[in-house]
Amino acid sequence: MKVCSMEYKIIEIINTVLTNNNKNKISNFDGKLHLRDDLGFDSLELAELTVRLEEEFGVDVFKDGIVYTLEDIKNKLK
């Protein structure tokens, strides 16, 4: 399965947040992965993720409500 550049960048940013918080990185983009339930993100990690995504893409993915999955993030960035 070919990963688009946006998905690759999302993975890269998520892995940065995970690494910063001593959590295991993900190896591929799975739109169904839940930020809290599957990746274990807490409120501070979600805030860090939001800042990093906004710096990269210029979009606040949480502006219009909470995003739950990687697919939610991708859809907000489109």
mmCIF file of the N, C-alpha and C atoms, coordinates in Angstrom:
data_MODEL
# 
_entry.id   MODEL 
# 
loop_
_atom_site.group_PDB 
_atom_site.id 
_atom_site.type_symbol 
_atom_site.label_atom_id 
_atom_site.label_alt_id 
_atom_site.label_comp_id 
_atom_site.label_asym_id 
_atom_site.label_entity_id 
_atom_site.label_seq_id 
_atom_site.pdbx_PDB_ins_code 
_atom_site.Cartn_x 
_atom_site.Cartn_y 
_atom_site.Cartn_z 
_atom_site.occupancy 
_atom_site.B_iso_or_equiv 
_atom_site.pdbx_formal_charge 
_atom_site.auth_seq_id 
_atom_site.auth_comp_id 
_atom_site.auth_asym_id 
_atom_site.auth_atom_id 
_atom_site.pdbx_PDB_model_num 
ATOM 1   N N  . MET A 1 1  ? 0.839   -1.179 0.000  1.00 0.00 ? 1  MET A N  1 
ATOM 2   C CA . MET A 1 1  ? 0.000   0.000  0.000  1.00 0.00 ? 1  MET A CA 1 
ATOM 3   C C  . MET A 1 1  ? 0.887   1.247  0.000  1.00 0.00 ? 1  MET A C  1 
ATOM 4   N N  . LYS A 1 2  ? 0.641   2.138  -0.919 1.00 0.00 ? 2  LYS A N  1 
ATOM 5   C CA . LYS A 1 2  ? 1.432   3.351  -1.038 1.00 0.00 ? 2  LYS A CA 1 
ATOM 6   C C  . LYS A 1 2  ? 0.934   4.397  -0.044 1.00 0.00 ? 2  LYS A C  1 
ATOM 7   N N  . VAL A 1 3  ? 1.864   4.977  0.657  1.00 0.00 ? 3  VAL A N  1 
ATOM 8   C CA . VAL A 1 3  ? 1.529   6.010  1.639  1.00 0.00 ? 3  VAL A CA 1 
ATOM 9   C C  . VAL A 1 3  ? 1.727   7.364  0.979  1.00 0.00 ? 3  VAL A C  1 
ATOM 10  N N  . CYS A 1 4  ? 0.696   8.213  1.036  1.00 0.00 ? 4  CYS A N  1 
ATOM 11  C CA . CYS A 1 4  ? 0.828   9.545  0.447  1.00 0.00 ? 4  CYS A CA 1 
ATOM 12  C C  . CYS A 1 4  ? 1.708   10.405 1.351  1.00 0.00 ? 4  CYS A C  1 
ATOM 13  N N  . SER A 1 5  ? 2.209   11.493 0.799  1.00 0.00 ? 5  SER A N  1 
ATOM 14  C CA . SER A 1 5  ? 3.140   12.324 1.553  1.00 0.00 ? 5  SER A CA 1 
ATOM 15  C C  . SER A 1 5  ? 2.488   12.921 2.805  1.00 0.00 ? 5  SER A C  1 
ATOM 16  N N  . MET A 1 6  ? 1.195   13.233 2.744  1.00 0.00 ? 6  MET A N  1 
ATOM 17  C CA . MET A 1 6  ? 0.507   13.754 3.922  1.00 0.00 ? 6  MET A CA 1 
ATOM 18  C C  . MET A 1 6  ? 0.475   12.692 5.024  1.00 0.00 ? 6  MET A C  1 
ATOM 19  N N  . GLU A 1 7  ? 0.148   11.460 4.651  1.00 0.00 ? 7  GLU A N  1 
ATOM 20  C CA . GLU A 1 7  ? 0.115   10.384 5.637  1.00 0.00 ? 7  GLU A CA 1 
ATOM 21  C C  . GLU A 1 7  ? 1.502   10.159 6.236  1.00 0.00 ? 7  GLU A C  1 
ATOM 22  N N  . TYR A 1 8  ? 2.523   10.210 5.395  1.00 0.00 ? 8  TYR A N  1 
ATOM 23  C CA . TYR A 1 8  ? 3.894   10.041 5.880  1.00 0.00 ? 8  TYR A CA 1 
ATOM 24  C C  . TYR A 1 8  ? 4.236   11.138 6.894  1.00 0.00 ? 8  TYR A C  1 
ATOM 25  N N  . LYS A 1 9  ? 3.876   12.359 6.597  1.00 0.00 ? 9  LYS A N  1 
ATOM 26  C CA . LYS A 1 9  ? 4.176   13.488 7.492  1.00 0.00 ? 9  LYS A CA 1 
ATOM 27  C C  . LYS A 1 9  ? 3.389   13.351 8.798  1.00 0.00 ? 9  LYS A C  1 
ATOM 28  N N  . ILE A 1 10 ? 2.134   12.907 8.722  1.00 0.00 ? 10 ILE A N  1 
ATOM 29  C CA . ILE A 1 10 ? 1.329   12.693 9.939  1.00 0.00 ? 10 ILE A CA 1 
ATOM 30  C C  . ILE A 1 10 ? 2.006   11.636 10.812 1.00 0.00 ? 10 ILE A C  1 
ATOM 31  N N  . ILE A 1 11 ? 2.450   10.537 10.203 1.00 0.00 ? 11 ILE A N  1 
ATOM 32  C CA . ILE A 1 11 ? 3.147   9.480  10.945 1.00 0.00 ? 11 ILE A CA 1 
ATOM 33  C C  . ILE A 1 11 ? 4.402   10.045 11.601 1.00 0.00 ? 11 ILE A C  1 
ATOM 34  N N  . GLU A 1 12 ? 5.152   10.826 10.841 1.00 0.00 ? 12 GLU A N  1 
ATOM 35  C CA . GLU A 1 12 ? 6.389   11.415 11.357 1.00 0.00 ? 12 GLU A CA 1 
ATOM 36  C C  . GLU A 1 12 ? 6.109   12.292 12.585 1.00 0.00 ? 12 GLU A C  1 
ATOM 37  N N  . ILE A 1 13 ? 5.073   13.120 12.507 1.00 0.00 ? 13 ILE A N  1 
ATOM 38  C CA . ILE A 1 13 ? 4.722   14.014 13.619 1.00 0.00 ? 13 ILE A CA 1 
ATOM 39  C C  . ILE A 1 13 ? 4.222   13.213 14.821 1.00 0.00 ? 13 ILE A C  1 
ATOM 40  N N  . ILE A 1 14 ? 3.369   12.241 14.579 1.00 0.00 ? 14 ILE A N  1 
ATOM 41  C CA . ILE A 1 14 ? 2.862   11.395 15.671 1.00 0.00 ? 14 ILE A CA 1 
ATOM 42  C C  . ILE A 1 14 ? 4.013   10.666 16.341 1.00 0.00 ? 14 ILE A C  1 
ATOM 43  N N  . ASN A 1 15 ? 4.942   10.143 15.540 1.00 0.00 ? 15 ASN A N  1 
ATOM 44  C CA . ASN A 1 15 ? 6.084   9.433  16.119 1.00 0.00 ? 15 ASN A CA 1 
ATOM 45  C C  . ASN A 1 15 ? 6.979   10.352 16.931 1.00 0.00 ? 15 ASN A C  1 
ATOM 46  N N  . THR A 1 16 ? 7.091   11.601 16.536 1.00 0.00 ? 16 THR A N  1 
ATOM 47  C CA . THR A 1 16 ? 7.863   12.565 17.324 1.00 0.00 ? 16 THR A CA 1 
ATOM 48  C C  . THR A 1 16 ? 7.225   12.736 18.701 1.00 0.00 ? 16 THR A C  1 
ATOM 49  N N  . VAL A 1 17 ? 5.905   12.897 18.728 1.00 0.00 ? 17 VAL A N  1 
ATOM 50  C CA . VAL A 1 17 ? 5.196   13.057 20.008 1.00 0.00 ? 17 VAL A CA 1 
ATOM 51  C C  . VAL A 1 17 ? 5.328   11.779 20.833 1.00 0.00 ? 17 VAL A C  1 
ATOM 52  N N  . LEU A 1 18 ? 5.157   10.624 20.203 1.00 0.00 ? 18 LEU A N  1 
ATOM 53  C CA . LEU A 1 18 ? 5.273   9.358  20.923 1.00 0.00 ? 18 LEU A CA 1 
ATOM 54  C C  . LEU A 1 18 ? 6.670   9.183  21.507 1.00 0.00 ? 18 LEU A C  1 
ATOM 55  N N  . THR A 1 19 ? 7.688   9.461  20.710 1.00 0.00 ? 19 THR A N  1 
ATOM 56  C CA . THR A 1 19 ? 9.076   9.329  21.165 1.00 0.00 ? 19 THR A CA 1 
ATOM 57  C C  . THR A 1 19 ? 9.369   10.289 22.312 1.00 0.00 ? 19 THR A C  1 
ATOM 58  N N  . ASN A 1 20 ? 8.888   11.523 22.202 1.00 0.00 ? 20 ASN A N  1 
ATOM 59  C CA . ASN A 1 20 ? 9.097   12.514 23.261 1.00 0.00 ? 20 ASN A CA 1 
ATOM 60  C C  . ASN A 1 20 ? 8.499   12.067 24.590 1.00 0.00 ? 20 ASN A C  1 
ATOM 61  N N  . ASN A 1 21 ? 7.522   11.178 24.526 1.00 0.00 ? 21 ASN A N  1 
ATOM 62  C CA . ASN A 1 21 ? 6.826   10.727 25.726 1.00 0.00 ? 21 ASN A CA 1 
ATOM 63  C C  . ASN A 1 21 ? 7.092   9.254  26.033 1.00 0.00 ? 21 ASN A C  1 
ATOM 64  N N  . ASN A 1 22 ? 8.214   8.755  25.504 1.00 0.00 ? 22 ASN A N  1 
ATOM 65  C CA . ASN A 1 22 ? 8.673   7.384  25.781 1.00 0.00 ? 22 ASN A CA 1 
ATOM 66  C C  . ASN A 1 22 ? 7.636   6.314  25.439 1.00 0.00 ? 22 ASN A C  1 
ATOM 67  N N  . LYS A 1 23 ? 6.967   6.498  24.294 1.00 0.00 ? 23 LYS A N  1 
ATOM 68  C CA . LYS A 1 23 ? 5.988   5.519  23.832 1.00 0.00 ? 23 LYS A CA 1 
ATOM 69  C C  . LYS A 1 23 ? 6.462   4.933  22.510 1.00 0.00 ? 23 LYS A C  1 
ATOM 70  N N  . ASN A 1 24 ? 5.929   3.778  22.179 1.00 0.00 ? 24 ASN A N  1 
ATOM 71  C CA . ASN A 1 24 ? 6.324   3.090  20.947 1.00 0.00 ? 24 ASN A CA 1 
ATOM 72  C C  . ASN A 1 24 ? 5.815   3.820  19.712 1.00 0.00 ? 24 ASN A C  1 
ATOM 73  N N  . LYS A 1 25 ? 6.682   3.895  18.710 1.00 0.00 ? 25 LYS A N  1 
ATOM 74  C CA . LYS A 1 25 ? 6.316   4.526  17.439 1.00 0.00 ? 25 LYS A CA 1 
ATOM 75  C C  . LYS A 1 25 ? 5.401   3.614  16.633 1.00 0.00 ? 25 LYS A C  1 
ATOM 76  N N  . ILE A 1 26 ? 4.715   4.207  15.674 1.00 0.00 ? 26 ILE A N  1 
ATOM 77  C CA . ILE A 1 26 ? 3.917   3.435  14.730 1.00 0.00 ? 26 ILE A CA 1 
ATOM 78  C C  . ILE A 1 26 ? 4.703   3.346  13.431 1.00 0.00 ? 26 ILE A C  1 
ATOM 79  N N  . SER A 1 27 ? 4.457   2.282  12.674 1.00 0.00 ? 27 SER A N  1 
ATOM 80  C CA . SER A 1 27 ? 5.234   2.081  11.459 1.00 0.00 ? 27 SER A CA 1 
ATOM 81  C C  . SER A 1 27 ? 4.471   2.420  10.182 1.00 0.00 ? 27 SER A C  1 
ATOM 82  N N  . ASN A 1 28 ? 3.144   2.447  10.270 1.00 0.00 ? 28 ASN A N  1 
ATOM 83  C CA . ASN A 1 28 ? 2.386   2.789  9.067  1.00 0.00 ? 28 ASN A CA 1 
ATOM 84  C C  . ASN A 1 28 ? 1.102   3.540  9.421  1.00 0.00 ? 28 ASN A C  1 
ATOM 85  N N  . PHE A 1 29 ? 0.524   4.153  8.414  1.00 0.00 ? 29 PHE A N  1 
ATOM 86  C CA . PHE A 1 29 ? -0.697  4.934  8.593  1.00 0.00 ? 29 PHE A CA 1 
ATOM 87  C C  . PHE A 1 29 ? -1.893  3.998  8.574  1.00 0.00 ? 29 PHE A C  1 
ATOM 88  N N  . ASP A 1 30 ? -2.580  3.918  9.690  1.00 0.00 ? 30 ASP A N  1 
ATOM 89  C CA . ASP A 1 30 ? -3.833  3.175  9.792  1.00 0.00 ? 30 ASP A CA 1 
ATOM 90  C C  . ASP A 1 30 ? -4.884  4.168  10.263 1.00 0.00 ? 30 ASP A C  1 
ATOM 91  N N  . GLY A 1 31 ? -5.752  4.567  9.348  1.00 0.00 ? 31 GLY A N  1 
ATOM 92  C CA . GLY A 1 31 ? -6.745  5.591  9.645  1.00 0.00 ? 31 GLY A CA 1 
ATOM 93  C C  . GLY A 1 31 ? -7.636  5.275  10.816 1.00 0.00 ? 31 GLY A C  1 
ATOM 94  N N  . LYS A 1 32 ? -7.753  3.996  11.157 1.00 0.00 ? 32 LYS A N  1 
ATOM 95  C CA . LYS A 1 32 ? -8.627  3.591  12.256 1.00 0.00 ? 32 LYS A CA 1 
ATOM 96  C C  . LYS A 1 32 ? -7.963  3.719  13.624 1.00 0.00 ? 32 LYS A C  1 
ATOM 97  N N  . LEU A 1 33 ? -6.649  3.963  13.660 1.00 0.00 ? 33 LEU A N  1 
ATOM 98  C CA . LEU A 1 33 ? -5.963  4.089  14.950 1.00 0.00 ? 33 LEU A CA 1 
ATOM 99  C C  . LEU A 1 33 ? -6.533  5.263  15.731 1.00 0.00 ? 33 LEU A C  1 
ATOM 100 N N  . HIS A 1 34 ? -6.920  4.990  16.961 1.00 0.00 ? 34 HIS A N  1 
ATOM 101 C CA . HIS A 1 34 ? -7.504  5.990  17.844 1.00 0.00 ? 34 HIS A CA 1 
ATOM 102 C C  . HIS A 1 34 ? -6.386  6.620  18.666 1.00 0.00 ? 34 HIS A C  1 
ATOM 103 N N  . LEU A 1 35 ? -6.357  7.949  18.699 1.00 0.00 ? 35 LEU A N  1 
ATOM 104 C CA . LEU A 1 35 ? -5.279  8.664  19.373 1.00 0.00 ? 35 LEU A CA 1 
ATOM 105 C C  . LEU A 1 35 ? -5.181  8.308  20.857 1.00 0.00 ? 35 LEU A C  1 
ATOM 106 N N  . ARG A 1 36 ? -6.294  8.265  21.540 1.00 0.00 ? 36 ARG A N  1 
ATOM 107 C CA . ARG A 1 36 ? -6.274  7.963  22.981 1.00 0.00 ? 36 ARG A CA 1 
ATOM 108 C C  . ARG A 1 36 ? -6.240  6.461  23.239 1.00 0.00 ? 36 ARG A C  1 
ATOM 109 N N  . ASP A 1 37 ? -7.179  5.734  22.649 1.00 0.00 ? 37 ASP A N  1 
ATOM 110 C CA . ASP A 1 37 ? -7.338  4.312  22.968 1.00 0.00 ? 37 ASP A CA 1 
ATOM 111 C C  . ASP A 1 37 ? -6.200  3.447  22.429 1.00 0.00 ? 37 ASP A C  1 
ATOM 112 N N  . ASP A 1 38 ? -5.752  3.698  21.209 1.00 0.00 ? 38 ASP A N  1 
ATOM 113 C CA . ASP A 1 38 ? -4.725  2.853  20.594 1.00 0.00 ? 38 ASP A CA 1 
ATOM 114 C C  . ASP A 1 38 ? -3.309  3.364  20.820 1.00 0.00 ? 38 ASP A C  1 
ATOM 115 N N  . LEU A 1 39 ? -3.135  4.681  20.783 1.00 0.00 ? 39 LEU A N  1 
ATOM 116 C CA . LEU A 1 39 ? -1.794  5.253  20.911 1.00 0.00 ? 39 LEU A CA 1 
ATOM 117 C C  . LEU A 1 39 ? -1.502  5.769  22.311 1.00 0.00 ? 39 LEU A C  1 
ATOM 118 N N  . GLY A 1 40 ? -2.526  5.848  23.155 1.00 0.00 ? 40 GLY A N  1 
ATOM 119 C CA . GLY A 1 40 ? -2.336  6.241  24.543 1.00 0.00 ? 40 GLY A CA 1 
ATOM 120 C C  . GLY A 1 40 ? -2.063  7.716  24.769 1.00 0.00 ? 40 GLY A C  1 
ATOM 121 N N  . PHE A 1 41 ? -2.479  8.562  23.829 1.00 0.00 ? 41 PHE A N  1 
ATOM 122 C CA . PHE A 1 41 ? -2.262  10.001 23.984 1.00 0.00 ? 41 PHE A CA 1 
ATOM 123 C C  . PHE A 1 41 ? -3.094  10.530 25.137 1.00 0.00 ? 41 PHE A C  1 
ATOM 124 N N  . ASP A 1 42 ? -2.475  11.381 25.956 1.00 0.00 ? 42 ASP A N  1 
ATOM 125 C CA . ASP A 1 42 ? -3.220  12.085 26.995 1.00 0.00 ? 42 ASP A CA 1 
ATOM 126 C C  . ASP A 1 42 ? -3.426  13.529 26.526 1.00 0.00 ? 42 ASP A C  1 
ATOM 127 N N  . SER A 1 43 ? -4.002  14.353 27.366 1.00 0.00 ? 43 SER A N  1 
ATOM 128 C CA . SER A 1 43 ? -4.325  15.732 26.976 1.00 0.00 ? 43 SER A CA 1 
ATOM 129 C C  . SER A 1 43 ? -3.093  16.539 26.575 1.00 0.00 ? 43 SER A C  1 
ATOM 130 N N  . LEU A 1 44 ? -2.013  16.395 27.310 1.00 0.00 ? 44 LEU A N  1 
ATOM 131 C CA . LEU A 1 44 ? -0.794  17.137 26.993 1.00 0.00 ? 44 LEU A CA 1 
ATOM 132 C C  . LEU A 1 44 ? -0.193  16.678 25.665 1.00 0.00 ? 44 LEU A C  1 
ATOM 133 N N  . GLU A 1 45 ? -0.235  15.391 25.420 1.00 0.00 ? 45 GLU A N  1 
ATOM 134 C CA . GLU A 1 45 ? 0.294   14.857 24.154 1.00 0.00 ? 45 GLU A CA 1 
ATOM 135 C C  . GLU A 1 45 ? -0.568  15.306 22.979 1.00 0.00 ? 45 GLU A C  1 
ATOM 136 N N  . LEU A 1 46 ? -1.874  15.365 23.186 1.00 0.00 ? 46 LEU A N  1 
ATOM 137 C CA . LEU A 1 46 ? -2.756  15.869 22.133 1.00 0.00 ? 46 LEU A CA 1 
ATOM 138 C C  . LEU A 1 46 ? -2.477  17.341 21.853 1.00 0.00 ? 46 LEU A C  1 
ATOM 139 N N  . ALA A 1 47 ? -2.172  18.103 22.902 1.00 0.00 ? 47 ALA A N  1 
ATOM 140 C CA . ALA A 1 47 ? -1.825  19.514 22.717 1.00 0.00 ? 47 ALA A CA 1 
ATOM 141 C C  . ALA A 1 47 ? -0.530  19.642 21.921 1.00 0.00 ? 47 ALA A C  1 
ATOM 142 N N  . GLU A 1 48 ? 0.461   18.828 22.260 1.00 0.00 ? 48 GLU A N  1 
ATOM 143 C CA . GLU A 1 48 ? 1.723   18.837 21.515 1.00 0.00 ? 48 GLU A CA 1 
ATOM 144 C C  . GLU A 1 48 ? 1.483   18.461 20.051 1.00 0.00 ? 48 GLU A C  1 
ATOM 145 N N  . LEU A 1 49 ? 0.662   17.443 19.840 1.00 0.00 ? 49 LEU A N  1 
ATOM 146 C CA . LEU A 1 49 ? 0.324   17.010 18.475 1.00 0.00 ? 49 LEU A CA 1 
ATOM 147 C C  . LEU A 1 49 ? -0.332  18.147 17.702 1.00 0.00 ? 49 LEU A C  1 
ATOM 148 N N  . THR A 1 50 ? -1.267  18.830 18.333 1.00 0.00 ? 50 THR A N  1 
ATOM 149 C CA . THR A 1 50 ? -1.968  19.940 17.692 1.00 0.00 ? 50 THR A CA 1 
ATOM 150 C C  . THR A 1 50 ? -0.996  21.024 17.243 1.00 0.00 ? 50 THR A C  1 
ATOM 151 N N  . VAL A 1 51 ? -0.077  21.399 18.124 1.00 0.00 ? 51 VAL A N  1 
ATOM 152 C CA . VAL A 1 51 ? 0.907   22.433 17.805 1.00 0.00 ? 51 VAL A CA 1 
ATOM 153 C C  . VAL A 1 51 ? 1.789   21.992 16.646 1.00 0.00 ? 51 VAL A C  1 
ATOM 154 N N  . ARG A 1 52 ? 2.264   20.772 16.687 1.00 0.00 ? 52 ARG A N  1 
ATOM 155 C CA . ARG A 1 52 ? 3.148   20.266 15.626 1.00 0.00 ? 52 ARG A CA 1 
ATOM 156 C C  . ARG A 1 52 ? 2.429   20.184 14.278 1.00 0.00 ? 52 ARG A C  1 
ATOM 157 N N  . LEU A 1 53 ? 1.183   19.730 14.290 1.00 0.00 ? 53 LEU A N  1 
ATOM 158 C CA . LEU A 1 53 ? 0.410   19.654 13.040 1.00 0.00 ? 53 LEU A CA 1 
ATOM 159 C C  . LEU A 1 53 ? 0.148   21.046 12.482 1.00 0.00 ? 53 LEU A C  1 
ATOM 160 N N  . GLU A 1 54 ? -0.171  21.980 13.374 1.00 0.00 ? 54 GLU A N  1 
ATOM 161 C CA . GLU A 1 54 ? -0.439  23.349 12.926 1.00 0.00 ? 54 GLU A CA 1 
ATOM 162 C C  . GLU A 1 54 ? 0.831   24.000 12.363 1.00 0.00 ? 54 GLU A C  1 
ATOM 163 N N  . GLU A 1 55 ? 1.967   23.738 12.986 1.00 0.00 ? 55 GLU A N  1 
ATOM 164 C CA . GLU A 1 55 ? 3.234   24.269 12.471 1.00 0.00 ? 55 GLU A CA 1 
ATOM 165 C C  . GLU A 1 55 ? 3.533   23.727 11.074 1.00 0.00 ? 55 GLU A C  1 
ATOM 166 N N  . GLU A 1 56 ? 3.246   22.455 10.868 1.00 0.00 ? 56 GLU A N  1 
ATOM 167 C CA . GLU A 1 56 ? 3.554   21.811 9.582  1.00 0.00 ? 56 GLU A CA 1 
ATOM 168 C C  . GLU A 1 56 ? 2.549   22.160 8.495  1.00 0.00 ? 56 GLU A C  1 
ATOM 169 N N  . PHE A 1 57 ? 1.261   22.116 8.827  1.00 0.00 ? 57 PHE A N  1 
ATOM 170 C CA . PHE A 1 57 ? 0.209   22.240 7.817  1.00 0.00 ? 57 PHE A CA 1 
ATOM 171 C C  . PHE A 1 57 ? -0.558  23.559 7.867  1.00 0.00 ? 57 PHE A C  1 
ATOM 172 N N  . GLY A 1 58 ? -0.386  24.345 8.944  1.00 0.00 ? 58 GLY A N  1 
ATOM 173 C CA . GLY A 1 58 ? -1.097  25.600 9.062  1.00 0.00 ? 58 GLY A CA 1 
ATOM 174 C C  . GLY A 1 58 ? -2.581  25.437 9.365  1.00 0.00 ? 58 GLY A C  1 
ATOM 175 N N  . VAL A 1 59 ? -2.942  24.283 9.934  1.00 0.00 ? 59 VAL A N  1 
ATOM 176 C CA . VAL A 1 59 ? -4.342  23.985 10.238 1.00 0.00 ? 59 VAL A CA 1 
ATOM 177 C C  . VAL A 1 59 ? -4.440  23.507 11.684 1.00 0.00 ? 59 VAL A C  1 
ATOM 178 N N  . ASP A 1 60 ? -5.374  24.085 12.432 1.00 0.00 ? 60 ASP A N  1 
ATOM 179 C CA . ASP A 1 60 ? -5.652  23.614 13.792 1.00 0.00 ? 60 ASP A CA 1 
ATOM 180 C C  . ASP A 1 60 ? -6.700  22.508 13.676 1.00 0.00 ? 60 ASP A C  1 
ATOM 181 N N  . VAL A 1 61 ? -6.252  21.252 13.768 1.00 0.00 ? 61 VAL A N  1 
ATOM 182 C CA . VAL A 1 61 ? -7.162  20.124 13.554 1.00 0.00 ? 61 VAL A CA 1 
ATOM 183 C C  . VAL A 1 61 ? -8.220  19.992 14.637 1.00 0.00 ? 61 VAL A C  1 
ATOM 184 N N  . PHE A 1 62 ? -8.006  20.633 15.779 1.00 0.00 ? 62 PHE A N  1 
ATOM 185 C CA . PHE A 1 62 ? -8.976  20.553 16.875 1.00 0.00 ? 62 PHE A CA 1 
ATOM 186 C C  . PHE A 1 62 ? -9.877  21.784 16.951 1.00 0.00 ? 62 PHE A C  1 
ATOM 187 N N  . LYS A 1 63 ? -9.744  22.702 16.001 1.00 0.00 ? 63 LYS A N  1 
ATOM 188 C CA . LYS A 1 63 ? -10.502 23.954 16.034 1.00 0.00 ? 63 LYS A CA 1 
ATOM 189 C C  . LYS A 1 63 ? -12.013 23.733 16.068 1.00 0.00 ? 63 LYS A C  1 
ATOM 190 N N  . ASP A 1 64 ? -12.504 22.839 15.234 1.00 0.00 ? 64 ASP A N  1 
ATOM 191 C CA . ASP A 1 64 ? -13.950 22.616 15.126 1.00 0.00 ? 64 ASP A CA 1 
ATOM 192 C C  . ASP A 1 64 ? -14.416 21.390 15.898 1.00 0.00 ? 64 ASP A C  1 
ATOM 193 N N  . GLY A 1 65 ? -13.655 20.974 16.879 1.00 0.00 ? 65 GLY A N  1 
ATOM 194 C CA . GLY A 1 65 ? -14.043 19.817 17.675 1.00 0.00 ? 65 GLY A CA 1 
ATOM 195 C C  . GLY A 1 65 ? -12.901 18.824 17.790 1.00 0.00 ? 65 GLY A C  1 
ATOM 196 N N  . ILE A 1 66 ? -13.165 17.792 18.536 1.00 0.00 ? 66 ILE A N  1 
ATOM 197 C CA . ILE A 1 66 ? -12.145 16.791 18.827 1.00 0.00 ? 66 ILE A CA 1 
ATOM 198 C C  . ILE A 1 66 ? -11.984 15.839 17.640 1.00 0.00 ? 66 ILE A C  1 
ATOM 199 N N  . VAL A 1 67 ? -10.744 15.471 17.380 1.00 0.00 ? 67 VAL A N  1 
ATOM 200 C CA . VAL A 1 67 ? -10.473 14.411 16.409 1.00 0.00 ? 67 VAL A CA 1 
ATOM 201 C C  . VAL A 1 67 ? -10.071 13.175 17.204 1.00 0.00 ? 67 VAL A C  1 
ATOM 202 N N  . TYR A 1 68 ? -10.482 12.024 16.711 1.00 0.00 ? 68 TYR A N  1 
ATOM 203 C CA . TYR A 1 68 ? -10.258 10.792 17.455 1.00 0.00 ? 68 TYR A CA 1 
ATOM 204 C C  . TYR A 1 68 ? -9.257  9.857  16.793 1.00 0.00 ? 68 TYR A C  1 
ATOM 205 N N  . THR A 1 69 ? -9.234  9.841  15.463 1.00 0.00 ? 69 THR A N  1 
ATOM 206 C CA . THR A 1 69 ? -8.426  8.864  14.743 1.00 0.00 ? 69 THR A CA 1 
ATOM 207 C C  . THR A 1 69 ? -7.457  9.545  13.780 1.00 0.00 ? 69 THR A C  1 
ATOM 208 N N  . LEU A 1 70 ? -6.543  8.760  13.242 1.00 0.00 ? 70 LEU A N  1 
ATOM 209 C CA . LEU A 1 70 ? -5.621  9.289  12.236 1.00 0.00 ? 70 LEU A CA 1 
ATOM 210 C C  . LEU A 1 70 ? -6.386  9.741  10.997 1.00 0.00 ? 70 LEU A C  1 
ATOM 211 N N  . GLU A 1 71 ? -7.436  9.042  10.649 1.00 0.00 ? 71 GLU A N  1 
ATOM 212 C CA . GLU A 1 71 ? -8.254  9.434  9.490  1.00 0.00 ? 71 GLU A CA 1 
ATOM 213 C C  . GLU A 1 71 ? -8.920  10.787 9.733  1.00 0.00 ? 71 GLU A C  1 
ATOM 214 N N  . ASP A 1 72 ? -9.370  11.032 10.972 1.00 0.00 ? 72 ASP A N  1 
ATOM 215 C CA . ASP A 1 72 ? -9.946  12.337 11.321 1.00 0.00 ? 72 ASP A CA 1 
ATOM 216 C C  . ASP A 1 72 ? -8.930  13.447 11.076 1.00 0.00 ? 72 ASP A C  1 
ATOM 217 N N  . ILE A 1 73 ? -7.683  13.208 11.490 1.00 0.00 ? 73 ILE A N  1 
ATOM 218 C CA . ILE A 1 73 ? -6.626  14.193 11.277 1.00 0.00 ? 73 ILE A CA 1 
ATOM 219 C C  . ILE A 1 73 ? -6.441  14.446 9.788  1.00 0.00 ? 73 ILE A C  1 
ATOM 220 N N  . LYS A 1 74 ? -6.317  13.385 9.040  1.00 0.00 ? 74 LYS A N  1 
ATOM 221 C CA . LYS A 1 74 ? -6.109  13.506 7.587  1.00 0.00 ? 74 LYS A CA 1 
ATOM 222 C C  . LYS A 1 74 ? -7.244  14.294 6.928  1.00 0.00 ? 74 LYS A C  1 
ATOM 223 N N  . ASN A 1 75 ? -8.472  13.994 7.316  1.00 0.00 ? 75 ASN A N  1 
ATOM 224 C CA . ASN A 1 75 ? -9.627  14.687 6.739  1.00 0.00 ? 75 ASN A CA 1 
ATOM 225 C C  . ASN A 1 75 ? -9.637  16.189 7.067  1.00 0.00 ? 75 ASN A C  1 
ATOM 226 N N  . LYS A 1 76 ? -9.208  16.532 8.273  1.00 0.00 ? 76 LYS A N  1 
ATOM 227 C CA . LYS A 1 76 ? -9.166  17.954 8.660  1.00 0.00 ? 76 LYS A CA 1 
ATOM 228 C C  . LYS A 1 76 ? -8.075  18.701 7.895  1.00 0.00 ? 76 LYS A C  1 
ATOM 229 N N  . LEU A 1 77 ? -7.014  17.998 7.518  1.00 0.00 ? 77 LEU A N  1 
ATOM 230 C CA . LEU A 1 77 ? -5.898  18.624 6.833  1.00 0.00 ? 77 LEU A CA 1 
ATOM 231 C C  . LEU A 1 77 ? -6.130  18.773 5.331  1.00 0.00 ? 77 LEU A C  1 
ATOM 232 N N  . LYS A 1 78 ? -7.103  18.063 4.803  1.00 0.00 ? 78 LYS A N  1 
ATOM 233 C CA . LYS A 1 78 ? -7.365  18.123 3.343  1.00 0.00 ? 78 LYS A CA 1 
ATOM 234 C C  . LYS A 1 78 ? -7.942  19.448 2.953  1.00 0.00 ? 78 LYS A C  1 
# 
